[in-house]
Amino acid sequence: MRFLQHERLLGQAFRCPGVEPVLLMWGVPVPNNSTEGWALREKIIAISNDLRERPTHRTEPDVVLNFGEGGIVIVEAKLLSPNDFKKEDYSGWPKYLNDATFRDPNCARAIGCYQLVRNWRIGSDLAGERPFTLVNLGLEFTCDETRELARLWLSFRTSTRRRFVVRYWNTLLSVATIPTWLSAYARRRAIPLAK
């Protein structure tokens, strides 16, 4: 993400060409002196407080991109680990599930993709009337994972302004000419940059 930001390609990578967003990574503005980034962080904390999250256990999306009137993008990035799952009886579900944000809250709970559900709720609240996209970014997803993500999409209250998409690292980076140092880094981390 930092490479794409440095190259001024975040907008293009997330289908908002010509606009470079405010970037938070794990809840911290990048760059750290971004006034807009700190204001965005405070909005997320306010939503977290409204949902009665504990300050030590807040939803902390991997990446938050604020495109202004173009909307909010939250990225749940997976590299070497799967999506986070919780059982249906997990006590945290009621904080996030509601009829305004989910077509089928019970289905979302049954699927168990807890982190994605949390991010969907936080992003929807953060975006307000603006567009919102939740991106599940990974190297690849198994057939079973793909089926579960499709079911999860059905449980979300999606629309032309509320989207849930699956993306792959190699397609995200396809907007850039990959420098040698990044290619070497990707090889060491076993990240395929092209199919």
N, C-alpha and C positions, 0 to 999 in steps of 0.2 A: 504494500500500500504506500509505503514511504517513497519507493522508487517511482510509482505512478504519480504521486503528488509532486515529487521533484521535477518530473518531466511534464507536469501540467496535463496529465492524461486521465486523471480520475473521472472527470466529467464524461469523457469519451468511453472509458471502460464501463461506466454505469449508465450509459445511454442518456446522458444529459450533456451533449457536446457543447463546448463554448462556455460552460460554467464550471468553475473550480470550487468544490465544496469546502465547508468547514469540516475538519477531520478530528474525530476522537478515536483513539485506540485504547481499548480496555479502560475507558472512562477518562482518559487524559488527553487534553488538546495537543495536537501536533500541527505546527510547532507549539512549544509550551507557553510562549508569550502571546498566544492568540486570544484576544479579548472576546471575540465571537465564540471561540471554543470553550472558554470558561463559562460564558453565559449559557451555552448549550448544555454543558455539564450540570449547571445549577437547575435547569429545567428538568433534566432527567432525574436528579435527586428529588425535586419537588414531586414528580410523578411517583417515584419510589416511596416517598413518605406518604402520599395519598393512598397507596396500595398497602401501607403498613408493613413494608419490608424493614427488616432490622438493618441498621446502619452498617453492621459487619457482614451482612449477607444480601447486599443489593444486587439486582440484576445489572450485570456489567457486560453489555454487548461487546464483542470483539472489535467491531468497527461501526462507527456511526458517521454518516455523511449527511450534512445539512446543505441542500442545494437551494435554500431560500424558498422562493415561490415554486421552484421545481420539485420540492418535497424532501422527504427524509428517506434514506436508505440505511438499513441495518444489515450487517453481514455477520453471520455465524460461520466462522472459518474453521474448517476441519483439515488437518494435515495428517497426523498419525493416529488420531483417535476418532471414535464414532460419535454420533450425536448423543447427548446426555438423555438417559431414560429414567423415569420414575414410575413406580407402580401406581395403580389407580387409587390406592388408599393412602398415598403420600399426603401429608397434612398441608403442603404448600399450594395445592391446586386451586382451592377456592379464591385465593387472592387475585388470580389472573383471569379466570373463566367467567365470562358474562355473555348475555345474549346480544349485546350491542356490537361486540367484537368477534364473536364466534357464531357460526350457523348452528353448530352442534357441539356445545361444550363437553357433553358426555363422551362423544366420539374422540375429541381432542385428548381428553383424559385417558381414555382406553388405549389410544395409540402410544402415549407415554413420552413423547418428545418434549420433555419439560423445558429445556432451554429455549427451544424454538417457540413454544407457547408463551413463555415469559417475554421473549423478544417481540413477538407479534403484538402482545398487549401493550408493552412499553412504547413500541414504535407507533402503533395506532393512536395512542394517547398523545404522544409527542407531536405527531404530524397534524393532528386536529383536522381541519378542512383541506389541508394540502395533501398531495399524493404521498403514499408510503409504499415502499417495497422492502420485503424481508428476503434476503438472499442466503441460501444455504450453500456455502462454497466448499468444495472438496476436490480431492484428487480423482475419486471415482466413488460411485455408490453401487452396492450390490443390487441385484434384482429385488430382493426382499426389502432393502432400504428404500428403493425407488417406489415400490408399491406402498409402503408405509407413508412416505412423503406425499404421494398422490392422495392418500386418504386424509392426511393432515390438511392438505390444501382444501379439500372438500369441507373440512370442519371449520376452516377460517371463513370469516365474512369478507370474501374478496369481491372486488369490483374493478372497474377500469381505473380507479384511483387507489385501490388497495390490492397489492400483488404479492404473491409468494412464488419465488423462482429458485430453481436449482442451477448453479453455475459450477464450472470446473476451472481450476487454476490456469490451465493452458489457454482457455478461451479468454479469461480475464486479461491475461498478459499479451494476447494477440494484437492489442492496439499499439504495442510498442516494439521498437527495435531493441532486442535484448542485448545488453552489453556483455562483454566477456566475463566480467566479475560476477554478474548475476547468473549467467549460465553455469559458471563453476560452482557457485553457491547452490543452485538448484540441483546439480548433479550430486553434490555431497549430501543433500537432503532427500534425494530420490524424488524430486518434483519434476514431472514431465512438463516441459514448456511448450511442446507442440505434439500433436497427434500425427 
